[in-house]
Amino acid sequence: MTTIKNLKTYGLAESIYRSGYPMMTGEPADFLDPERIKGTSMTRASRLAGVANGSGHANFLKGIIVQFDLKYPQYLSPQLQRYHWFEIISSQSKMHCLTKGEFSFNEYVDNKVIDNLQLRIDQYNFYNSYENFMKCISNVPAGLEMWMGITTNYLQLKTIYMQRKNHKLKEDYGAIMAMIKDLPMGEELIIGNN
């Protein structure tokens, strides 16, 4: 089951304040007080966040950084890596850890598949050959679950929300959609009219 933990957000107040730079004259404030995001700054940021993707007016959302740990099934990897929505900080490694037999699988992986993989792992650990390792790595089910650390930002999450909110992989993307809704000002700056 896709799980998110250790969620942190950085740069919210600063980026909302900086959303006003295009119309600002003079030098910006030396200290970005979180109180500055109230009133005009917040109204402006909400309006800019609601413009069409690709217009460039919501670029301030790139400054709101989000980091978290994601437990995901392997079949989700190609989708997550296809776009630059998620920058992978580091992740668990099949290459280094598979033959230790310490991974978990989602509920949809058939026990026969797990037993077959365990047989391949046992053969590798006994014979320690390249061929046996390739049989292990080639027979890993797509439901193998691993953890990775992610860095992204509100602008990228706005795109992923728009494109994946009704995705067929509702359990996996559902966890990501729930995370987006729970982010500070996620409703106003990310979800908006999507």
C-alpha positions, 0 to 999 in steps of 0.5 A, spaced: 500 500 500 502 506 498 504 510 504 507 517 505 511 519 511 516 524 514 512 530 510 516 537 510 514 543 507 519 549 506 519 556 503 511 557 503 511 564 506 517 567 502 514 564 496 508 567 497 511 574 498 516 573 492 509 572 488 509 580 488 516 581 485 513 582 478 509 588 480 514 590 485 519 596 485 525 597 489 529 593 494 525 587 497 524 586 505 531 584 508 526 579 513 520 575 510 516 576 516 510 570 515 505 575 517 506 578 510 503 573 507 496 575 509 491 580 505 494 582 499 500 577 498 495 571 499 490 574 495 495 575 489 498 568 490 491 565 490 489 568 484 496 567 480 496 559 483 489 559 479 492 561 472 492 556 467 498 551 467 504 553 462 502 561 463 508 562 467 504 566 472 504 561 478 512 560 478 512 562 485 510 555 487 516 552 485 519 556 491 515 552 496 519 545 497 516 539 499 520 533 501 517 526 504 518 518 504 514 514 499 513 507 500 510 505 493 509 498 488 514 497 483 509 498 477 508 505 479 516 507 478 515 508 471 510 513 472 513 517 477 520 517 473 516 519 467 516 526 469 520 531 473 514 531 478 519 527 483 526 528 484 528 522 487 533 523 493 535 516 494 531 509 494 531 502 497 535 498 492 533 491 489 540 490 486 543 491 493 538 488 498 533 483 493 537 477 495 537 478 503 529 477 502 527 483 506 522 486 502 514 486 502 509 486 497 502 489 496 496 485 497 495 483 490 501 479 489 500 472 488 503 467 494 506 463 488 509 468 485 513 470 492 514 463 493 518 462 486 522 469 487 524 466 494 526 459 490 530 464 486 533 467 492 535 461 495 538 458 489 542 465 488 544 465 495 547 457 495 550 458 488 552 465 488 552 466 480 551 471 475 545 467 472 542 466 478 542 473 480 539 475 473 533 470 475 532 473 481 532 480 479 528 478 472 522 475 476 521 480 481 513 482 481 511 489 480 508 489 486 514 489 490 514 495 495 520 499 496 521 506 500 524 512 496 525 519 499 522 525 494 523 532 493 518 536 489 515 543 489 508 546 489 508 547 482 509 540 480 504 537 485 499 542 481 501 538 475 500 531 478 494 533 481 491 535 475 493 529 471 492 524 476 486 526 481 482 521 477 487 515 475 486 508 474 491 507 480 486 510 485 490 507 491 497 509 489 495 516 487 490 516 492 495 517 497 498 522 493 492 526 492 491 526 500 498 528 501 496 534 497 490 536 500 493 536 507 499 540 505 499 547 508 495 551 503 494 545 498 487 547 497 488 554 495 495 554 491 495 547 488 488 544 488 484 551 486 479 549 480 482 543 478 
